[in-house]
Amino acid sequence: MINVLNFKPEVNIDQELCRELEGFFFKKCIDRINTQLLVSKAKPASIVSSRTHIKSNTDPRYFTLVQHAKSRFLDEQRRSGILSHKIEVNRARLHFETTGDGPNIILLLPGALGSSRTDFEKQLTDFNKSDYTLIAFDPRGYGKSIPPNRTWPLEFLQRDADDAFELIRKLNIHKLSILGWSDGAITGMIMAARHPDIVNKLVIWGGNAYVTEKDIEAYRGLKDIWKWSEKMRSPFMTLYGEEYFQKTWEEWVEAIEKYFTKRNGDICKDDLKNIKCKTLIIHGLKDPLVGLEHPDYLHHNIPGSRLYIMPEGKHNLHIRYHREFNFMVEHFLKET
């Protein structure tokens, strides 16, 4: 079994885990952890390997108690738990979540303003966790990776790819597959092109390698978050509050427009030929943000890629049609 927790960042036990799991022993053990840490007045500890020396400023009982709590789970309960972590990556503290204990590692890359839970809840809860270990991270300035607030260098998507790779390097992972949605699809393509030795397979949807004037007009039309549907707006309002959500979304529209004005629309076109892994491109035919020309371009420029069209799919097809999506992706990942 691959253990992706063999590192030393701060870790928080996800409170939702307590609600999702019903085991009596789990609740008792978590209470014991919290009680003993309160008594010792220790700072939040790092999860480390049992063979690794524990830092002097952590409670040495923490790792033992967590392992003891997990040992009380049934196998299915252990796999269903979602753990929340933070780690310093390229001078920013990034939040990420892990779940599952399978040998095949999947990195989930969210879309614009996205986070692990707003974008991938149905994948984190429903994937086969005996086959897969899932890692979902919040890019800097998004989700729980705040602070810092989001900043916008010209190649901000390339920076996200660098952060994702550095996260994987710090977790000492040498092979994985990537699932990327929207901006995460772009980040995934850049990462797969720059680091072909570590990316086994790539699944992307809602992404594009360039932007057109028509694309920019569509983004401008949605610059006011109150023009979004309630279903799309609500998770971000809950996560960020109206002020940060509106401000950051406006900044995203302006930042993506700079790819058009300062790079002639090119986001990552030159990277496509360097993607060596097996790639599945999924497209929702009713996607209002990404026209069919974009997945068609990716299909013709990523060597050996496959294109699957979902006739009723929109931009968030992996949420609306998560059962079909998860089945198709797991099947693709299992192929030899």
Secondary structure, 3 states (H helix, E strand, C coil): CCCCCCCCCEEECCHHHHHHCCCHHHHHHHHHHHHHHHHHCCCCCECCCCCCCCCCCCCCHHHHHHHHHHHCCCHHHHHHCEEEEEEEECCEEEEEEEECCCCEEEEEECCCCCCHHHHHHHHHHHCCCCCEEEEEECCCCCCCCCCCCCCCCCCHHHHHHHHHHHHHHHCCCCCEEEEEECHHHHHHHHHHHHCCCCEEEEEEECCCCECCHHHHHHHHHCCCHHHCCHHHHHHHHHHHCHHHHHHHHHHHHHHHHHHHHHCCCECCHHHHHHCCCEEEEEEECCCCCCCCHHHHHHHHHCCCCEEEEECCCCCCHHHHCHHHHHHHHHHHHHCC
